[in-house]
């Protein structure tokens, strides 16, 4: 007969179990913030708002995304040193609020809604 393979996912933050569904929301929000328009490297002169590094267990090199603030409603994501577009700073604010809530074990809602 056929064998069924199952797996379990446990999400921990500082050794405390966190809700997997909230982690999935958080990850999707961070990974898929939509670009709103083209940007130039010279636009990233603001402060670092948020930085995340994706590490892989496949041997692939890590990817680092740094979000820079600007003087307007934009934030500039720099992916591995390259600038391609801008996003709304409100999306970064929502993402940072969700990271804080997740770390505290609180419910989070997608910033995409």
C-alpha distances in whole Angstrom, upper triangle without the diagonal:
4,7,10,13,16,20,23,26,30,33,36,39,42,39,39,36,36,35,32,33,36,35,33,37,39,37,37,40,41,39,40,44,45,48,51,53,54,56,58,58,61,60,58,61,60,59,55,54,50,48,44,43,39,37,34,32,31,35,36,40,40,42,45,46,50,51,55,57,60,63,62,58,56,54,53,50,50,47,47,51,51,52,51,52,53,51,53,54,53,49,50,51,49,46,48,49,45,44,47,45,42,44,45,42,43,42,42,42,41,45,43,44
4,7,10,13,17,20,23,26,30,33,36,39,36,36,33,33,31,29,29,33,32,30,33,35,33,33,37,38,36,36,40,41,44,47,49,51,52,54,54,57,56,54,57,57,55,52,50,46,44,41,39,35,34,31,29,28,31,33,36,37,38,41,42,46,47,51,53,56,59,58,55,53,50,50,46,47,43,44,47,47,49,47,48,49,47,49,50,49,45,46,48,45,42,45,45,41,41,44,42,39,40,42,39,40,39,39,39,38,41,40,41
4,6,10,13,17,20,23,26,29,33,35,33,33,30,30,29,26,27,30,29,28,31,33,31,31,35,36,34,35,38,40,43,46,48,49,51,52,52,56,54,52,55,54,53,49,47,44,42,38,36,33,31,28,26,26,29,31,34,34,36,39,40,44,45,49,51,54,57,56,53,51,49,48,44,45,41,42,45,45,47,46,46,47,46,47,48,47,44,44,46,43,40,42,43,39,38,41,39,36,37,39,36,38,36,36,37,36,39,38,39
4,6,10,13,17,20,23,26,30,32,30,30,26,27,25,22,23,27,26,24,27,29,28,28,32,32,31,32,35,37,40,43,46,47,48,50,50,53,52,50,53,51,50,46,44,41,39,35,34,30,29,26,24,24,28,29,32,32,34,36,38,41,42,46,48,51,54,53,50,48,45,45,42,42,39,39,43,43,44,43,44,44,43,44,45,44,40,41,42,39,37,39,39,35,35,37,36,32,34,36,32,34,32,33,33,32,36,35,36
4,7,10,14,17,20,23,27,29,27,27,23,24,23,20,21,24,23,22,25,27,25,25,29,29,28,29,33,35,38,41,43,44,45,47,47,50,49,46,49,48,47,43,41,38,36,32,30,27,25,23,20,21,24,26,29,29,30,33,34,38,39,43,45,48,51,50,47,45,43,42,39,39,36,36,40,40,41,41,41,42,40,42,42,41,38,38,39,37,34,36,36,33,32,34,33,30,31,33,30,31,30,30,31,30,34,33,34
4,7,10,13,17,20,23,26,24,23,20,20,19,16,18,21,20,19,22,24,22,23,27,27,26,27,31,33,36,39,42,43,44,46,45,48,47,45,47,46,44,41,39,35,33,30,28,25,24,22,20,21,24,25,28,28,29,31,33,36,37,41,43,46,49,48,45,43,40,40,37,37,34,35,39,39,40,39,40,40,38,39,40,39,35,35,37,34,31,33,33,29,29,31,30,26,27,29,26,28,27,27,28,28,31,30,32
4,7,10,13,16,20,22,20,20,17,17,16,13,16,18,17,16,20,21,19,21,24,24,23,25,28,31,34,37,40,41,41,43,42,46,44,42,44,43,41,37,35,32,30,26,25,22,21,19,17,18,22,23,26,25,26,28,29,32,34,38,40,43,46,45,42,40,38,37,34,34,32,32,36,36,37,37,37,38,35,37,37,36,33,32,34,31,28,30,30,26,25,28,27,23,24,26,23,25,24,25,26,25,28,28,30
4,7,10,13,17,19,17,16,13,14,13,10,13,16,14,14,18,19,18,19,22,23,22,24,27,30,33,36,39,40,41,42,42,45,43,40,43,41,39,35,33,30,28,25,24,21,20,19,17,19,23,24,26,25,26,27,28,31,32,36,38,41,44,43,40,39,36,36,33,33,31,32,35,36,37,37,37,37,34,35,35,34,31,30,31,29,26,27,27,24,23,25,23,20,21,22,20,22,21,22,23,23,27,27,28
4,7,10,13,16,14,14,11,11,10,7,10,13,11,11,15,15,14,16,19,19,19,21,24,27,30,33,36,37,37,39,38,41,40,37,39,37,35,32,30,26,25,21,21,18,17,16,16,18,21,22,24,22,23,24,25,28,29,32,34,38,41,40,37,35,33,33,29,30,28,29,32,33,34,34,33,33,31,32,32,31,27,27,28,25,22,24,24,20,19,21,20,16,17,19,17,19,18,19,20,20,23,24,25
4,6,10,13,11,10,7,8,8,7,11,12,10,12,15,15,14,17,19,19,20,22,25,28,31,34,37,38,38,39,38,41,39,36,38,36,34,30,28,25,24,20,20,18,17,17,17,20,22,23,24,22,23,24,25,27,28,32,33,37,40,39,36,35,32,32,29,30,28,29,32,33,34,34,34,33,31,32,31,30,27,26,27,24,21,22,22,19,17,19,18,14,15,16,14,16,17,17,20,20,23,24,26
4,7,10,9,8,6,5,7,6,10,10,7,10,13,12,12,15,17,16,17,20,22,25,28,31,34,35,35,37,35,38,36,33,35,33,30,27,25,21,20,17,17,16,16,16,16,20,22,22,23,20,21,21,22,24,25,28,30,33,36,36,33,31,29,29,26,27,25,26,29,30,31,32,31,30,28,28,28,26,24,22,23,21,18,18,19,15,14,15,14,11,11,13,11,14,14,15,17,18,20,22,23
4,6,5,5,4,6,9,9,12,12,10,13,15,14,14,17,18,18,19,22,23,27,30,33,35,36,36,37,36,38,36,33,34,32,29,26,24,21,20,17,17,16,16,17,18,21,23,23,23,21,21,21,22,23,25,28,29,33,36,36,33,32,29,29,27,27,26,27,29,31,32,33,32,31,29,29,28,27,24,23,23,21,19,18,18,16,13,14,14,10,9,11,10,13,15,16,19,20,22,24,25
4,5,5,7,7,10,11,14,12,10,14,15,13,14,17,18,17,19,22,23,26,29,31,34,35,34,35,34,36,34,30,32,29,26,23,21,18,17,15,16,16,16,18,19,22,24,24,23,20,21,20,20,21,22,25,27,31,33,33,31,30,27,27,25,26,25,25,28,30,30,31,31,30,27,27,26,25,23,21,21,19,17,15,16,14,11,11,12,9,6,9,9,12,14,15,18,19,21,23,25
4,6,8,10,13,15,18,16,14,18,19,17,17,21,21,20,22,25,26,29,32,34,37,37,36,37,35,37,35,32,33,30,27,24,22,19,19,17,17,18,18,20,20,24,25,26,25,22,23,22,22,23,24,27,28,32,35,35,33,32,29,29,27,27,27,27,29,31,32,34,33,32,30,30,28,27,25,23,23,22,19,18,18,16,13,13,14,11,8,10,11,14,17,18,21,23,24,27,28
4,7,9,13,14,18,16,15,18,20,18,19,22,23,22,23,27,28,32,34,37,39,40,39,40,38,40,39,35,36,34,31,27,26,23,22,20,20,20,19,20,20,24,26,26,26,23,24,24,25,26,27,30,32,35,38,38,36,35,32,32,30,30,29,29,32,34,35,36,36,35,33,33,31,30,28,26,26,25,22,21,21,19,16,16,16,13,11,12,12,16,18,19,23,24,26,29,30
4,6,10,12,15,14,13,16,18,17,18,21,22,21,23,26,27,31,33,36,39,40,39,40,39,41,39,36,37,34,31,28,26,23,22,20,21,21,21,22,22,26,28,28,28,25,26,25,26,27,27,30,32,35,38,38,35,34,32,32,30,31,30,31,33,35,35,37,36,34,32,32,30,29,27,25,25,23,21,20,19,17,15,14,14,11,9,10,9,12,15,17,20,22,24,27,28
4,7,9,12,11,11,14,16,15,16,19,20,20,22,24,26,29,32,35,38,39,39,40,39,41,39,36,38,35,32,29,27,24,23,21,21,20,21,21,21,25,27,27,28,25,26,25,26,27,28,31,32,36,38,38,35,34,32,32,30,31,30,31,33,35,35,36,35,34,31,31,30,28,26,25,25,22,20,20,19,16,15,15,14,11,10,11,8,12,13,15,18,20,23,25,26
4,6,9,8,8,11,12,12,13,16,17,17,19,21,23,26,29,31,35,36,36,38,37,39,37,34,35,33,30,27,24,21,21,19,20,19,20,21,22,25,27,27,27,24,24,24,24,25,25,28,29,33,36,35,32,31,29,30,27,29,28,29,32,33,33,33,32,31,28,28,27,25,23,22,21,19,17,17,16,13,12,13,11,7,8,9,6,9,10,11,15,16,19,21,22
4,6,5,7,9,10,11,12,15,16,17,18,20,22,25,28,30,34,36,36,38,37,39,37,34,36,34,31,28,25,23,23,20,21,20,21,22,23,25,28,28,28,25,25,25,25,26,26,29,30,33,36,35,32,31,29,30,28,29,28,30,33,33,33,33,32,31,28,27,26,25,22,22,21,19,17,18,16,13,13,14,11,8,10,11,8,9,8,10,13,14,17,19,20
4,5,5,6,9,10,10,12,14,15,16,18,20,23,26,29,32,34,34,36,36,38,36,33,36,34,31,28,25,22,22,19,20,18,19,19,20,22,25,25,26,23,23,23,23,25,25,29,30,33,36,35,31,30,28,29,26,28,26,28,31,31,31,31,30,29,27,27,26,25,22,22,22,19,17,18,18,14,14,16,14,10,12,14,11,12,11,11,13,14,17,18,19
4,5,5,6,9,10,11,12,14,15,16,18,21,25,27,30,32,33,36,35,38,35,33,35,33,31,28,25,22,22,20,21,19,21,21,22,24,27,26,27,25,24,24,23,25,25,28,29,32,35,33,30,29,27,28,26,28,26,28,31,31,31,30,29,28,25,25,25,23,20,20,21,17,16,17,17,13,14,16,13,11,14,15,12,12,10,9,10,11,14,15,16
4,5,5,6,9,10,11,12,14,15,16,20,23,25,29,31,31,33,33,35,33,30,32,30,28,25,22,19,20,18,19,18,20,21,22,25,27,26,27,24,23,22,21,23,22,25,26,29,32,30,27,26,24,25,23,26,25,27,29,30,29,29,27,26,23,22,22,20,17,17,17,14,12,14,13,9,10,12,10,7,11,12,9,9,7,6,8,9,12,14,14
4,5,5,6,8,10,10,12,14,15,19,22,25,28,29,29,32,31,33,31,29,31,29,26,23,20,17,17,15,16,15,16,17,19,21,24,23,23,20,19,19,18,20,20,24,25,28,31,30,27,25,23,24,21,23,22,24,26,27,27,27,26,25,22,22,21,20,17,17,17,15,12,13,13,10,9,12,11,7,10,12,10,11,10,9,10,11,13,15,16
4,5,5,6,8,10,10,12,14,17,20,23,26,28,28,31,31,33,31,29,31,29,28,24,22,19,18,16,17,15,17,17,19,20,23,22,23,20,19,19,18,21,21,24,25,29,31,30,27,25,23,24,21,23,21,23,26,26,26,26,24,24,21,21,22,20,17,17,18,15,13,15,15,12,12,15,14,11,14,16,14,14,12,10,11,10,12,13,15
4,6,5,6,9,10,10,12,15,18,21,24,26,27,29,29,32,29,27,30,28,26,23,20,18,18,16,18,16,19,20,22,23,26,24,24,22,20,20,18,20,19,23,23,26,29,27,24,23,21,22,20,22,21,24,26,26,25,24,23,22,18,19,19,17,14,14,15,12,10,13,13,9,10,13,12,10,13,15,13,13,10,8,7,6,9,10,11
4,6,5,6,9,10,11,14,17,20,23,25,25,27,27,29,27,24,27,24,23,20,17,14,14,12,14,14,16,18,20,22,24,23,22,19,18,17,15,17,16,19,21,24,26,25,22,21,18,19,17,19,19,21,23,24,23,23,21,20,17,17,17,15,12,12,13,10,7,10,10,7,7,11,10,8,11,13,12,12,10,8,8,7,9,11,13
4,5,5,6,8,10,14,17,19,22,24,24,26,26,28,26,24,26,25,23,20,17,14,14,11,12,11,13,14,17,19,21,19,19,16,15,14,13,16,16,19,21,24,27,26,23,21,19,19,16,18,16,19,21,21,21,21,20,19,17,18,18,17,13,13,15,13,10,12,13,10,10,13,13,11,13,16,15,15,14,11,12,10,11,12,15
4,5,5,6,8,11,14,17,20,22,23,25,25,28,26,24,27,25,24,21,18,16,16,13,15,13,16,16,19,20,22,20,21,18,16,16,14,17,16,20,21,24,27,25,22,20,18,18,16,18,17,19,22,21,21,20,19,18,15,16,17,16,12,13,15,13,10,13,15,12,12,16,15,13,16,19,18,17,15,12,11,8,10,9,12
4,6,5,6,9,13,15,18,20,21,23,24,26,23,21,24,22,21,18,16,13,14,13,15,14,17,19,22,23,25,22,22,19,17,16,14,15,14,17,18,21,23,22,18,17,15,16,14,17,16,19,21,20,19,19,17,16,12,13,13,12,9,10,12,9,7,10,12,9,10,14,14,13,15,18,17,16,14,11,10,6,6,7,10
4,6,6,10,12,15,18,19,19,21,21,23,21,19,22,20,19,16,13,10,10,9,11,11,14,16,19,21,22,20,19,16,13,12,10,12,11,14,16,19,22,21,18,16,13,14,11,13,13,16,18,18,17,17,15,14,12,13,13,13,9,9,11,10,7,9,12,10,9,13,14,13,15,18,18,17,16,13,12,10,9,10,14
4,6,9,11,15,17,18,19,21,21,23,21,19,23,22,21,18,16,13,12,10,11,10,13,14,18,18,20,17,17,14,11,11,10,12,12,16,18,21,24,23,20,17,15,14,11,13,11,14,17,16,16,15,14,14,12,14,15,16,12,12,15,13,10,13,15,13,13,17,18,16,18,21,20,20,19,16,15,12,12,12,15
4,6,9,12,15,16,17,20,21,23,21,20,23,22,22,19,17,15,15,13,14,13,17,18,21,21,23,20,20,17,14,14,12,14,13,17,18,20,23,21,19,16,14,14,12,14,13,16,18,17,16,15,13,13,11,13,14,14,11,12,15,13,11,14,16,14,15,18,19,18,20,23,22,22,20,16,15,11,10,9,13
4,7,9,12,14,15,18,19,21,18,17,20,19,19,17,15,13,14,13,15,15,19,20,24,24,25,22,22,19,16,15,12,13,11,14,15,17,20,18,15,13,11,12,10,13,13,16,18,16,15,13,11,10,7,9,11,11,7,9,12,11,9,12,14,13,14,18,18,18,20,23,23,21,20,16,14,11,9,8,12
4,6,9,12,13,17,18,20,18,17,21,20,21,19,17,16,17,16,18,18,21,23,26,26,27,24,23,21,18,17,14,15,13,15,16,17,20,17,14,12,12,12,11,14,14,18,19,16,14,12,9,9,7,9,12,12,9,11,14,13,13,16,18,17,18,21,22,21,24,26,26,25,23,19,17,13,11,9,13
4,6,8,10,13,15,17,15,15,18,18,19,18,17,16,17,17,19,19,22,24,27,27,28,24,23,21,18,17,14,14,12,14,15,15,18,15,13,10,10,9,9,12,12,16,17,14,11,9,6,6,5,8,11,13,11,12,15,15,15,17,20,19,20,23,24,24,26,29,29,28,26,22,20,17,14,13,16
4,7,9,13,16,17,14,15,18,18,20,19,18,18,19,20,22,22,26,27,31,31,32,28,27,25,21,20,17,17,14,15,15,14,16,13,11,9,10,10,11,14,16,19,19,16,13,11,7,6,5,7,11,12,11,13,16,16,16,19,21,21,22,25,26,26,28,30,31,29,27,24,21,18,15,13,16
4,7,10,13,15,12,14,17,18,20,20,19,20,20,21,23,24,27,29,32,32,32,29,27,25,22,21,17,17,15,15,15,14,16,14,12,10,11,10,12,14,15,19,18,15,11,9,5,6,7,10,13,15,14,15,18,19,19,21,24,24,25,28,29,29,31,33,34,33,31,27,25,22,19,17,20
4,7,10,12,11,12,16,17,19,19,19,20,20,21,23,23,27,28,32,31,31,27,26,24,21,20,17,16,15,15,15,14,16,15,14,11,12,10,11,12,14,17,16,12,9,6,4,6,9,12,15,17,17,17,20,22,21,23,26,26,26,29,31,31,32,35,36,35,33,30,28,24,21,20,23
4,7,8,7,9,12,14,16,16,17,18,18,20,21,23,26,28,32,31,31,27,25,23,20,18,15,14,13,12,13,11,14,13,13,10,10,7,9,10,13,15,13,10,7,6,4,6,9,12,14,17,16,16,19,21,21,22,25,26,26,28,30,30,31,34,35,34,33,30,28,25,22,21,25
4,5,6,8,11,13,16,16,18,19,19,21,22,23,26,28,32,32,31,27,25,23,20,18,16,15,14,12,13,12,14,15,16,12,12,9,11,10,13,15,12,9,6,7,7,9,13,15,16,20,19,19,22,24,23,24,27,28,27,30,32,32,33,36,37,37,36,32,31,28,25,25,28
4,5,6,9,11,14,14,16,17,17,19,20,22,24,27,30,30,29,25,23,21,18,16,14,12,12,11,13,12,15,16,17,13,12,9,10,8,11,12,9,7,5,8,9,10,14,16,17,20,20,18,21,24,23,23,26,27,27,29,31,31,32,35,36,36,36,32,31,29,26,26,29
4,6,7,10,13,14,17,18,19,21,22,25,27,30,34,34,32,29,26,24,21,19,17,14,14,11,12,11,13,14,16,13,12,10,12,11,15,16,12,11,9,11,12,12,15,17,17,21,21,20,22,25,24,24,27,29,28,30,33,33,33,36,38,37,37,34,33,30,27,28,31
4,6,8,11,13,14,16,17,20,22,24,27,30,33,34,33,29,27,24,21,18,16,13,12,9,9,7,9,11,12,10,9,7,10,11,14,16,13,12,9,11,10,9,12,14,13,17,18,16,19,21,21,21,24,26,25,27,30,30,31,33,35,35,34,31,30,27,24,25,28
4,6,8,9,11,13,14,16,18,21,24,27,31,31,30,27,24,22,18,15,13,10,8,6,7,7,10,11,13,10,8,6,8,8,12,14,11,11,8,11,10,9,12,13,12,16,16,14,17,20,19,19,22,23,23,24,27,28,28,30,32,32,32,29,28,26,23,24,27
4,7,9,12,14,15,18,20,23,26,29,33,34,33,29,26,24,21,18,15,12,11,7,8,7,9,12,14,12,10,9,12,11,15,16,13,14,12,15,14,13,15,16,14,18,19,16,18,21,21,20,23,25,24,25,28,29,29,31,34,33,34,30,30,28,25,26,29
4,7,9,12,13,17,20,23,26,29,33,34,33,30,27,24,21,18,15,11,9,6,5,5,7,10,12,10,9,9,11,12,16,17,15,16,14,16,15,13,14,14,12,15,16,14,15,18,18,17,20,22,21,22,25,26,26,28,31,30,31,28,28,26,23,24,27
4,6,9,11,15,18,21,24,27,31,32,32,29,26,23,20,16,14,10,9,6,5,8,10,13,14,12,10,10,12,12,16,17,15,17,15,18,17,15,15,15,12,15,16,13,14,17,16,15,18,20,19,19,23,24,23,25,28,28,28,26,26,25,22,24,27
4,6,7,11,14,17,20,24,27,29,28,25,22,19,17,13,11,7,6,5,6,10,13,14,15,13,9,9,10,10,13,14,13,15,14,17,16,14,14,14,12,15,15,11,12,15,14,12,16,18,16,17,20,21,20,23,25,25,26,23,24,22,20,22,25
4,7,10,14,17,20,23,27,29,28,26,23,20,17,14,11,8,5,6,6,10,13,14,13,11,8,10,10,11,14,16,16,17,15,17,16,13,12,12,9,11,11,8,9,12,11,9,12,14,13,14,17,18,17,20,22,22,22,20,20,19,17,19,22
4,7,10,13,17,20,23,25,25,23,20,17,14,11,8,6,5,7,9,13,16,17,15,14,10,11,9,11,12,14,14,16,15,17,16,14,13,13,11,13,11,8,9,11,9,8,11,12,10,12,15,15,15,18,20,20,21,18,19,17,16,18,21
4,7,10,13,17,20,22,22,19,17,13,11,7,6,4,6,9,12,15,19,19,18,16,12,12,9,9,10,11,12,14,14,16,16,15,14,16,14,16,14,11,13,14,11,10,14,14,12,14,17,16,16,19,21,22,22,20,21,19,18,20,23
4,7,10,13,16,18,18,16,14,10,8,6,5,7,9,12,15,18,22,22,21,18,15,14,11,11,10,11,13,15,15,17,17,17,16,17,16,17,15,12,14,15,12,11,15,14,11,14,17,15,15,18,20,21,21,19,20,18,17,19,22
4,6,10,13,15,15,13,10,7,6,4,6,9,12,15,18,21,25,25,24,21,18,16,13,12,10,9,12,14,16,18,19,19,18,20,19,21,18,16,18,19,15,15,18,17,14,17,19,17,17,21,22,23,23,21,22,20,20,21,25
4,7,10,12,12,10,9,6,5,6,8,11,14,18,21,24,28,28,26,23,20,18,14,13,11,11,14,16,17,18,19,20,19,22,21,22,19,17,20,20,16,16,20,18,15,18,20,18,18,22,22,23,23,21,22,20,20,21,24
4,7,9,9,8,7,5,7,9,12,15,18,21,24,27,31,31,30,27,23,21,18,17,14,13,16,18,20,21,23,24,23,25,25,26,23,21,23,23,19,20,23,21,18,21,23,20,19,23,23,25,25,24,25,23,24,24,28
4,5,7,6,7,6,9,12,14,18,21,24,27,30,34,34,32,29,26,24,20,19,16,15,18,20,22,23,24,26,25,27,27,28,25,23,26,25,22,22,25,23,20,23,25,22,22,25,25,27,27,25,26,24,25,25,29
4,6,7,9,10,12,15,18,21,24,28,31,34,38,38,36,33,30,28,24,23,19,18,22,23,26,27,28,29,29,31,31,32,28,27,29,28,25,25,28,25,23,26,27,24,23,27,26,28,28,27,28,27,28,28,31
4,5,9,10,13,16,19,23,25,29,32,35,39,39,37,34,30,28,25,23,19,18,22,23,26,26,28,30,29,32,32,33,30,28,31,30,27,28,30,28,25,29,30,26,27,30,29,31,31,30,30,28,29,29,32
4,6,9,12,15,19,22,25,28,32,35,38,39,37,34,30,28,24,22,19,17,20,22,25,25,28,30,30,33,33,34,31,29,32,32,28,29,31,29,27,30,31,28,28,32,31,33,33,32,32,30,31,31,34
4,6,9,13,16,19,22,25,29,31,35,35,34,30,27,25,21,19,15,13,17,18,21,22,24,26,26,29,30,31,28,26,29,29,25,26,30,28,25,28,30,27,27,31,31,32,32,30,31,28,29,29,32
4,7,10,13,16,20,23,26,29,33,33,32,28,25,22,19,16,13,10,14,15,19,20,22,24,25,28,28,30,27,25,28,28,24,25,28,27,24,27,29,27,26,30,30,32,32,30,31,28,28,28,32
4,7,10,13,17,20,23,26,30,30,29,26,22,20,16,14,11,9,12,14,17,19,21,22,22,25,25,26,23,21,24,24,21,21,25,23,20,23,26,23,23,27,27,29,29,27,27,25,25,26,29
4,7,10,13,16,20,23,26,27,25,22,19,16,12,10,7,6,10,11,14,15,17,18,18,21,21,23,20,18,21,22,18,19,22,21,19,22,24,22,22,26,26,28,27,25,25,23,22,23,26
4,7,10,13,16,19,23,24,23,19,16,13,10,8,6,5,8,10,12,14,15,16,16,19,18,21,18,16,19,20,16,16,20,19,17,20,22,21,20,24,25,26,26,24,24,22,21,22,26
4,7,10,13,16,20,20,19,16,12,10,6,5,5,6,8,9,10,12,12,13,13,15,15,17,15,12,15,16,13,14,18,17,15,18,21,20,20,23,24,25,25,22,22,20,18,19,23
4,6,10,13,17,17,17,14,10,8,6,5,7,8,9,10,10,12,13,12,12,14,13,16,14,11,14,16,13,13,17,17,15,18,21,20,20,23,25,25,25,22,23,20,19,20,23
4,7,10,14,14,13,10,6,5,4,6,9,11,11,12,10,12,11,9,9,11,9,12,11,8,11,13,11,11,15,16,14,17,19,19,20,23,24,24,24,21,21,19,16,18,21
4,7,10,11,11,9,5,5,6,8,11,13,12,12,10,13,12,10,10,11,9,13,12,10,12,15,14,13,16,18,17,19,22,22,22,25,27,26,27,24,23,21,19,20,23
4,7,8,8,7,5,6,9,11,15,17,16,16,13,15,13,10,10,10,7,11,12,9,11,14,14,13,16,18,18,19,22,23,23,25,27,26,26,23,23,21,18,20,22
4,5,7,6,6,7,11,13,17,19,17,17,14,15,13,10,11,10,8,12,14,12,13,16,17,16,19,21,21,22,25,26,27,29,31,30,29,26,26,24,20,21,24
4,7,8,9,11,15,17,20,23,21,20,17,18,16,13,13,12,10,13,16,14,15,18,19,19,21,23,24,24,27,28,29,31,33,31,31,28,27,26,22,23,25
4,5,8,11,14,17,20,23,22,20,17,17,14,11,11,9,8,11,13,13,14,17,18,18,20,22,23,24,26,28,29,30,32,30,30,26,25,23,20,21,22
4,7,10,13,17,20,23,22,20,17,17,13,10,9,6,5,7,10,10,11,13,15,16,17,19,21,22,23,25,26,28,29,27,27,23,22,20,16,17,19
4,7,10,13,16,19,18,17,13,13,10,6,6,5,5,8,9,9,11,13,14,15,17,19,20,21,23,24,26,28,29,28,27,23,22,19,16,16,19
4,7,10,13,16,15,14,11,12,9,6,5,6,5,9,9,7,10,12,12,13,16,17,17,19,21,22,23,25,27,26,25,22,21,19,15,16,19
4,6,10,13,11,10,7,8,7,5,6,9,9,12,11,10,13,15,14,15,18,19,19,21,23,24,25,27,29,28,27,24,23,20,17,18,21
4,6,10,9,8,6,8,7,7,7,10,10,13,12,10,13,15,13,14,18,18,17,20,22,22,23,26,27,27,26,23,22,19,17,17,21
4,6,6,5,5,7,9,9,11,14,14,17,15,13,17,18,16,17,20,21,19,22,25,24,24,28,29,29,29,25,25,22,20,21,24
4,5,5,7,8,10,12,13,16,16,19,17,15,18,20,17,18,21,21,20,23,25,24,24,28,29,29,29,25,25,22,21,21,25
4,6,9,11,13,15,17,20,20,22,20,18,21,23,20,20,24,24,22,24,27,26,26,29,30,31,31,28,28,25,24,24,28
4,7,10,13,14,16,19,19,23,21,18,22,24,21,21,25,25,23,26,29,28,28,31,32,33,33,30,30,27,25,26,29
4,7,10,12,14,18,18,22,20,18,22,23,21,22,26,26,24,27,30,29,29,32,34,34,33,30,29,26,24,24,28
4,6,8,11,15,16,19,17,16,20,21,20,21,24,24,23,26,29,28,29,32,33,33,32,29,28,25,22,22,26
4,7,10,14,16,19,17,16,20,21,20,21,25,25,24,27,29,29,30,33,34,33,32,29,27,24,22,21,24
4,7,10,13,15,14,14,17,19,18,19,22,23,23,25,27,27,29,31,32,31,30,26,25,22,19,18,21
4,7,9,12,11,11,14,16,15,17,20,20,21,23,25,25,27,29,30,29,28,24,23,20,17,16,19
4,6,9,7,8,11,12,12,14,16,17,18,20,22,22,24,26,27,26,24,21,19,16,13,13,16
4,5,5,7,9,10,11,13,15,16,17,19,20,21,23,25,26,24,23,19,18,15,11,12,14
4,5,5,6,9,10,11,12,14,15,17,18,20,21,23,24,23,22,19,17,15,12,13,16
4,5,5,6,8,10,10,12,14,15,16,18,20,21,22,20,19,16,14,13,9,11,13
4,5,5,6,9,10,11,12,14,15,16,18,20,21,19,18,14,12,10,7,8,11
4,5,5,6,9,10,10,12,14,15,16,18,20,19,18,15,14,12,9,11,14
4,5,5,6,9,10,11,12,14,15,17,18,17,16,13,13,12,9,12,14
4,5,5,6,9,10,10,12,14,15,16,14,13,10,9,9,6,9,11
4,5,5,6,9,10,10,12,14,15,14,13,10,10,9,7,10,12
4,5,5,6,9,10,11,13,14,13,14,11,12,12,10,14,16
4,6,5,6,9,10,11,12,11,11,9,10,11,10,13,15
4,5,5,6,8,10,10,9,9,6,8,8,8,12,13
4,6,5,6,9,10,10,11,9,11,11,11,15,17
4,5,5,6,9,9,10,10,12,14,14,17,19
4,5,5,6,5,7,7,10,12,13,16,17
4,5,5,6,7,7,10,12,13,17,18
4,6,8,10,10,14,15,17,20,21
4,6,9,10,14,16,18,21,22
4,7,9,13,15,17,20,21
4,6,10,13,15,18,18
4,7,10,13,15,15
4,7,9,12,12
4,6,9,8
4,5,6
4,5
4
